[in-house]
Amino acid sequence: MSVRPQGLKYPCYWMYKDNKNEWRWVYYGDNGEEIAVSSESYTTKQNCENSVNIMKRSSGSTTYEPSGS
């Protein structure tokens, strides 16, 4: 993982290039803690941005849990 730069405003997504020179993202919550990461790497920045946008659009998604929980 890359070193996160100073001065980020939380919550936010941070996109960076990994050791294979491919794009990944991390989501940081209000407290600056890492909450989620991309499950795969992307060969282009645009594909990484598309993944971030999918996550942003799904913020209102319904949460399910097993019955009887």
C-alpha positions as a Markdown table, in Angstrom:
| # | Residue | x | y | z |
|---|---|---|---|---|
| 1 | Met | 0.0 | 0.0 | 0.0 |
| 2 | Ser | 1.2 | 3.5 | -0.7 |
| 3 | Val | 1.7 | 6.1 | 2.0 |
| 4 | Arg | -1.4 | 8.2 | 2.5 |
| 5 | Pro | -0.6 | 11.9 | 2.0 |
| 6 | Gln | -1.1 | 14.5 | 4.7 |
| 7 | Gly | -4.1 | 16.9 | 4.5 |
| 8 | Leu | -6.8 | 14.5 | 3.4 |
| 9 | Lys | -10.3 | 15.6 | 4.4 |
| 10 | Tyr | -12.3 | 12.7 | 5.8 |
| 11 | Pro | -14.4 | 10.8 | 4.8 |
| 12 | Cys | -12.7 | 10.2 | 1.5 |
| 13 | Tyr | -11.4 | 7.7 | -1.1 |
| 14 | Trp | -7.7 | 7.5 | -1.8 |
| 15 | Met | -6.5 | 6.1 | -5.1 |
| 16 | Tyr | -2.9 | 5.0 | -5.5 |
| 17 | Lys | -0.7 | 2.7 | -7.6 |
| 18 | Asp | 0.4 | -0.5 | -6.0 |
| 19 | Asn | 3.7 | -2.4 | -6.3 |
| 20 | Lys | 2.6 | -3.8 | -9.7 |
| 21 | Asn | 2.0 | -0.3 | -10.9 |
| 22 | Glu | -1.8 | -0.9 | -11.0 |
| 23 | Trp | -4.5 | 1.3 | -9.4 |
| 24 | Arg | -6.3 | 0.6 | -6.1 |
| 25 | Trp | -8.5 | 2.6 | -3.7 |
| 26 | Val | -9.0 | 2.9 | 0.0 |
| 27 | Tyr | -12.0 | 4.4 | 1.8 |
| 28 | Tyr | -11.3 | 6.3 | 5.0 |
| 29 | Gly | -14.2 | 7.1 | 7.4 |
| 30 | Asp | -14.9 | 10.3 | 9.3 |
| 31 | Asn | -12.2 | 9.4 | 11.9 |
| 32 | Gly | -9.5 | 8.8 | 9.3 |
| 33 | Glu | -9.6 | 5.0 | 9.8 |
| 34 | Glu | -9.5 | 2.7 | 6.8 |
| 35 | Ile | -12.9 | 1.1 | 6.3 |
| 36 | Ala | -12.8 | -0.5 | 2.9 |
| 37 | Val | -10.3 | -1.3 | 0.1 |
| 38 | Ser | -10.7 | -2.3 | -3.5 |
| 39 | Ser | -10.9 | -6.1 | -3.9 |
| 40 | Glu | -8.8 | -6.0 | -7.1 |
| 41 | Ser | -6.3 | -3.8 | -8.9 |
| 42 | Tyr | -7.1 | -1.9 | -12.0 |
| 43 | Thr | -4.8 | -1.4 | -15.0 |
| 44 | Thr | -6.2 | 2.1 | -15.7 |
| 45 | Lys | -7.0 | 5.0 | -13.4 |
| 46 | Gln | -10.3 | 5.4 | -15.2 |
| 47 | Asn | -11.3 | 1.8 | -14.2 |
| 48 | Cys | -10.3 | 2.5 | -10.6 |
| 49 | Glu | -12.4 | 5.7 | -10.7 |
| 50 | Asn | -15.4 | 3.7 | -12.1 |
| 51 | Ser | -15.1 | 1.3 | -9.1 |
| 52 | Val | -15.1 | 4.2 | -6.6 |
| 53 | Asn | -18.2 | 5.7 | -8.3 |
| 54 | Ile | -20.0 | 2.3 | -8.0 |
| 55 | Met | -19.2 | 2.4 | -4.3 |
| 56 | Lys | -20.5 | 5.9 | -4.0 |
| 57 | Arg | -23.7 | 5.1 | -5.8 |
| 58 | Ser | -24.4 | 2.1 | -3.5 |
| 59 | Ser | -24.2 | 4.0 | -0.3 |
| 60 | Gly | -28.0 | 3.8 | 0.1 |
| 61 | Ser | -28.2 | 0.0 | -0.6 |
| 62 | Thr | -30.2 | -2.2 | 1.7 |
| 63 | Thr | -28.4 | -4.2 | 4.3 |
| 64 | Tyr | -29.4 | -7.8 | 4.8 |
| 65 | Glu | -28.5 | -10.4 | 7.5 |
| 66 | Pro | -29.4 | -14.0 | 8.0 |
| 67 | Ser | -32.8 | -14.7 | 9.5 |
| 68 | Gly | -32.8 | -15.5 | 13.2 |
| 69 | Ser | -29.9 | -13.2 | 13.9 |
